[in-house]
Amino acid sequence: MNGTSKSGRNHLITFGILIFLCAVSMVFVFHNHQFYDRPIVKVTGTQTTASEKQSDAGGNEDRLVTQKITAVLMNGPDKGRSIQLSNDYSHSGAFDQEYREGDELFVHLDPGGKTGDIEDVKRDKYMAGAFWLFMFVLAAVGQKKGLFAVLSLAVNITLLVFAIELYVRTDINLLVVAALLAVLFTVLSLLFFNGFNGKTYAAMVTTLLGTFASLAVTLLVMWLTKQNGLHYEEMQFLTRPYHLVFIAGLFIGALGAVMDVAITMSSSVFELYEKNPGISMKALKASGLEVGRDIMGTMTSILFFAYISGSIPMLILYFKNATPFGYTLSINLSLELARALSGGIGIVLAIPIGLYVSMFFVKRRGAER
């Protein structure tokens, strides 16, 4: 009972700290206008002054609306002064949007400061709200491990940004950078989640072997097919070798899927062994394979949907303009399907690799006993 009550108190303290930090950060983002260099205005009134139809190249009609906006400056030497803005938006909202009273906007002021052009929407308060919702869900479900997951994510994002910045500013090989990132992401993420133990070590080995094996198979297939059918048009503005950038993306993309399978296989095998110390290796292998078969289909489907979902707007645009079906799919989905297939290969390979690696560490634990 003492352990349970102590754990409950710790959870309450954790949630209390999170609530306090949430309140402080939300108050800050609602009143941080003075920390921005760009002028910020708050919309106090809007009026629609004109509306006209327009047609695109495919003959599809849309309605263009002109909106007159009254706003108040929220920062700078002229804070509090009212200015007038104009906004043209379409009902489709593809490249523009309607602004409403209460919206906060970044603007570029004209000489004199009484008018200006809208540049973007100030969204930090929405981002902060989404972040704290994410934090509370993680803390409620994952408790301490959930908070470590956030810390791991922050560290990984920092490493990724640093690595990209290093690649842009130097001539370092991008595949070397991606390989080093894969190792760092794997080690740091799994250590944050599970600490130093056999289950973590098994998951690390499985993740790295599965990811590198997946990349090797993908590169072999690309070499044999001479990359026929892959369309790199979305990378046409890169000043770096787009093939290399694509392969590095495959590397990092496959890592996440393989790591998920690796920790699932490792946790399953170790949990079975902990609950049944007398279980035979044959039975452990059979149970582990059954777990692997159960997760294989869902994991590959999740990977497919995750990659394909980003192409839905372009698919709709192409189909709406009567572009041929085959061309639409090939031009928009070739790279996404390649990424999904590469990750799927990693998932399939990670199941037997994770099973045998985990069994190896389980045998070592049994021998130490």
C-alpha positions in Angstrom: 0.0 0.0 0.0 2.9 2.4 0.8 4.4 1.8 -2.6 1.1 2.4 -4.3 0.3 5.6 -2.3 3.9 6.9 -3.0 3.4 6.2 -6.7 0.1 8.0 -6.6 1.7 11.0 -4.9 4.4 11.1 -7.5 1.9 11.1 -10.3 0.0 14.0 -8.7 3.2 15.9 -8.3 4.1 15.3 -11.9 0.7 16.4 -13.2 0.9 19.5 -10.9 4.2 20.5 -12.4 2.9 20.0 -15.9 -0.2 22.0 -15.2 1.9 24.9 -13.8 4.3 24.8 -16.7 1.3 24.7 -19.1 -0.3 27.7 -17.5 2.9 29.7 -17.6 3.7 28.9 -21.2 0.2 29.6 -22.4 0.2 33.0 -20.7 3.5 33.7 -22.3 2.5 32.8 -25.9 -0.6 34.9 -25.6 1.4 38.0 -24.5 4.8 37.6 -26.3 4.3 40.0 -29.1 7.1 42.3 -28.0 9.6 39.4 -28.5 9.0 39.3 -32.3 10.9 41.5 -34.7 8.1 41.5 -37.3 5.0 43.6 -36.8 2.0 41.7 -35.5 -1.6 42.9 -35.7 -4.8 41.6 -34.2 -7.9 41.6 -36.5 -10.7 43.7 -35.0 -13.1 43.8 -37.9 -13.6 42.4 -41.4 -15.8 43.3 -44.4 -16.3 41.6 -47.7 -16.2 44.2 -50.4 -16.1 42.1 -53.7 -16.7 38.7 -55.0 -16.1 37.4 -58.5 -15.9 34.0 -60.3 -12.7 32.7 -61.8 -11.8 29.6 -63.7 -8.7 27.5 -63.8 -7.1 25.9 -66.9 -9.3 22.9 -66.5 -12.5 25.0 -66.6 -13.2 24.5 -62.8 -14.9 27.6 -61.3 -14.0 29.1 -58.0 -15.0 32.3 -56.3 -12.5 35.0 -55.4 -13.4 37.2 -52.4 -11.9 40.5 -51.5 -11.8 41.2 -47.8 -11.1 44.5 -46.1 -9.6 44.1 -42.6 -9.3 46.5 -39.7 -6.5 45.5 -37.3 -4.5 46.9 -34.3 -0.7 46.8 -34.0 0.3 44.6 -31.1 4.0 45.4 -31.0 6.6 48.0 -32.1 6.8 51.7 -31.5 3.3 52.3 -33.0 1.6 49.6 -30.8 -2.1 50.2 -30.4 -2.5 52.1 -33.7 -5.2 50.9 -36.1 -4.3 49.9 -39.7 -6.1 48.8 -42.8 -5.3 45.6 -44.7 -6.7 43.9 -47.8 -7.0 40.1 -48.3 -8.0 38.2 -51.4 -9.1 34.6 -50.8 -10.8 31.8 -52.7 -13.5 29.4 -51.5 -11.2 26.5 -52.2 -8.5 27.9 -49.8 -5.7 26.3 -51.7 -3.2 29.1 -51.4 -5.1 31.6 -49.3 -7.6 31.8 -46.4 -10.2 34.0 -44.9 -9.3 35.9 -41.7 -11.7 36.5 -38.8 -11.9 38.8 -35.9 -9.4 37.9 -33.2 -6.8 36.4 -35.6 -3.3 37.6 -35.1 -1.2 38.2 -38.3 2.3 39.0 -39.2 2.4 41.9 -41.6 4.7 44.0 -43.7 3.9 47.7 -43.1 3.9 50.2 -45.9 5.7 53.6 -45.5 3.6 55.6 -43.1 2.5 52.5 -41.2 -1.2 52.9 -41.9 -1.5 50.0 -44.4 0.4 46.9 -45.1 0.5 43.4 -46.6 -0.3 40.2 -44.7 2.6 37.7 -44.5 1.4 34.9 -42.3 -0.7 33.9 -39.2 0.8 33.9 -35.7 0.2 30.3 -34.7 2.4 29.8 -31.6 -0.5 29.6 -29.2 -2.1 26.8 -31.2 1.2 25.0 -31.4 1.7 25.4 -27.6 -1.8 24.1 -27.0 -1.3 21.0 -29.2 2.1 20.4 -27.5 0.6 20.4 -24.0 -2.3 18.2 -25.0 0.3 15.8 -26.3 2.3 16.0 -23.0 -0.8 15.4 -20.8 -1.8 12.3 -22.9 1.7 11.0 -22.7 1.9 11.5 -19.0 -1.5 9.9 -18.4 -0.8 6.8 -20.5 2.9 6.4 -20.4 3.6 8.1 -17.0 7.4 8.3 -16.5 8.1 6.6 -19.8 5.9 9.0 -21.6 7.9 12.0 -20.3 11.1 10.3 -21.3 9.6 9.8 -24.8 9.1 13.6 -25.1 12.7 14.1 -24.0 13.9 11.6 -26.5 11.9 13.2 -29.2 13.4 16.6 -28.4 16.9 15.3 -28.5 16.3 13.5 -31.8 14.9 16.6 -33.4 17.9 18.6 -32.2 20.3 16.0 -33.7 18.4 15.9 -37.0 18.4 19.7 -37.3 22.1 19.9 -36.5 22.9 17.1 -39.0 21.0 18.8 -41.8 22.7 22.1 -41.0 26.1 20.4 -41.0 25.4 18.7 -44.4 24.2 22.0 -46.0 27.3 23.9 -44.8 29.9 21.3 -45.6 30.6 18.6 -48.2 30.2 15.7 -45.8 28.6 12.6 -47.3 24.8 12.5 -46.6 24.7 8.7 -46.3 27.4 8.9 -43.6 25.3 11.5 -41.8 22.2 9.3 -42.1 24.0 6.3 -40.8 25.4 8.1 -37.8 21.9 9.6 -37.1 20.4 6.1 -37.3 22.8 4.8 -34.7 22.3 7.8 -32.4 18.5 7.8 -32.8 18.4 4.1 -32.0 20.7 4.2 -28.9 19.2 7.3 -27.4 15.6 6.5 -28.0 15.7 2.9 -26.7 17.8 3.9 -23.7 15.4 6.7 -22.8 12.4 4.3 -23.1 13.8 1.2 -21.4 17.1 1.9 -19.7 20.2 -0.4 -19.7 19.0 -4.0 -19.8 19.0 -7.0 -22.1 15.7 -6.1 -23.7 17.1 -2.7 -24.8 20.3 -4.2 -26.1 18.3 -6.8 -28.1 16.1 -4.0 -29.6 19.2 -1.9 -30.5 20.9 -4.8 -32.4 17.6 -5.7 -34.1 16.9 -2.1 -35.2 20.4 -1.5 -36.6 20.6 -4.9 -38.4 17.0 -4.5 -39.8 17.5 -1.0 -41.0 20.8 -1.6 -42.7 19.5 -4.8 -44.2 16.4 -3.0 -45.5 18.6 -0.3 -47.1 20.9 -2.9 -48.7 17.9 -4.7 -50.3 16.4 -1.4 -51.5 19.7 -0.3 -53.0 20.1 -3.6 -54.7 16.6 -3.4 -56.3 17.2 0.2 -57.4 20.5 -0.9 -59.0 18.9 -3.9 -60.8 16.0 -1.8 -62.1 18.1 1.2 -62.9 15.5 3.2 -60.9 13.0 2.9 -63.7 9.6 4.3 -62.7 10.9 6.6 -59.9 10.0 10.3 -60.5 12.1 12.8 -58.7 10.3 15.9 -59.9 9.4 16.9 -56.3 13.2 17.3 -55.7 13.9 19.3 -58.8 14.8 22.5 -56.9 17.5 20.8 -54.8 21.1 21.9 -55.5 22.3 18.6 -54.1 22.3 15.1 -55.6 18.6 14.2 -55.3 19.3 10.4 -55.5 21.5 10.7 -52.4 18.9 12.7 -50.6 16.2 10.2 -51.4 18.3 7.3 -50.2 19.1 9.1 -47.0 15.3 9.7 -46.5 14.7 5.9 -47.0 17.3 5.3 -44.3 15.7 7.5 -41.7 12.1 6.5 -42.7 12.8 2.8 -42.4 14.4 3.3 -39.0 11.2 4.3 -37.2 9.2 1.3 -38.5 12.0 -1.2 -37.8 12.6 0.2 -34.3 8.9 -0.2 -33.5 9.0 -3.9 -34.6 12.3 -4.4 -32.8 11.0 -3.3 -29.4 7.8 -5.2 -29.9 9.6 -8.4 -30.6 12.1 -7.9 -27.8 9.5 -7.0 -25.2 7.3 -10.0 -26.2 10.2 -12.5 -25.9 11.5 -11.1 -22.7 8.0 -10.9 -21.2 7.2 -14.5 -22.1 10.4 -15.6 -20.5 9.9 -13.6 -17.4 6.4 -15.0 -16.9 7.4 -18.5 -17.7 11.1 -19.0 -16.7 10.8 -22.7 -17.6 9.6 -22.2 -21.1 11.6 -24.0 -23.8 13.4 -22.2 -26.6 11.2 -24.0 -29.1 8.0 -22.8 -27.5 9.5 -19.3 -27.1 10.4 -19.2 -30.7 6.9 -20.3 -31.8 5.3 -17.7 -29.6 7.6 -15.0 -30.9 6.9 -15.9 -34.5 3.2 -15.7 -33.8 3.5 -12.2 -32.4 5.6 -11.2 -35.4 3.0 -12.5 -37.8 0.3 -10.6 -36.0 2.1 -7.2 -36.2 3.5 -7.6 -39.7 0.4 -6.8 -41.6 -0.7 -3.9 -39.5 2.7 -2.3 -39.4 3.2 -2.4 -43.1 -0.3 -1.0 -43.6 0.4 1.8 -41.2 3.6 2.6 -43.0 1.8 2.6 -46.4 -1.0 5.0 -45.1 1.5 7.3 -43.4 3.5 7.8 -46.6 0.6 7.9 -49.0 -1.6 10.4 -47.0 0.7 13.3 -47.8 0.0 12.8 -51.5 -3.8 13.0 -51.3 -4.1 16.7 -52.1 -1.9 16.4 -55.2 -3.9 13.3 -56.3 -7.2 15.2 -56.0 -5.7 18.1 -57.9 -4.5 15.9 -60.8 -7.7 13.8 -61.0 -9.8 17.0 -60.9 -7.9 18.3 -63.9 -8.6 15.1 -65.9 -4.9 13.9 -65.8 -4.6 10.2 -66.9 -4.9 7.8 -64.1 -1.6 6.0 -64.6 0.4 9.2 -65.0 -1.2 10.7 -61.9 -0.2 7.7 -59.7 3.3 7.3 -61.1 4.2 11.0 -60.9 2.8 11.4 -57.3 3.2 8.0 -55.7 6.4 6.5 -57.1 8.7 7.9 -54.3 6.1 7.3 -51.6 5.5 3.7 -52.6 9.3 3.2 -52.7 9.6 4.5 -49.2 6.7 2.4 -48.0 8.1 -0.8 -49.6 11.6 -0.1 -48.2 10.1 0.3 -44.7 8.0 -2.8 -45.3 11.1 -4.8 -46.1 12.7 -3.6 -42.9 9.6 -4.6 -40.9 9.6 -8.1 -42.4 13.3 -8.6 -41.8 13.2 -7.2 -38.3 10.8 -10.0 -37.2 13.1 -13.0 -37.5 16.1 -10.8 -36.6 14.4 -9.5 -33.5 13.3 -13.0 -32.5 16.7 -14.7 -32.7 18.6 -11.7 -31.2 16.1 -11.6 -28.3 16.4 -15.4 -27.8 20.2 -15.0 -27.7 20.0 -12.4 -24.9 17.4 -14.5 -23.1 19.7 -17.5 -23.2 22.5 -15.4 -21.7 20.2 -14.3 -18.9 19.2 -17.9 -18.2 22.9 -18.9 -18.2 23.7 -16.2 -15.7 21.0 -17.4 -13.4 
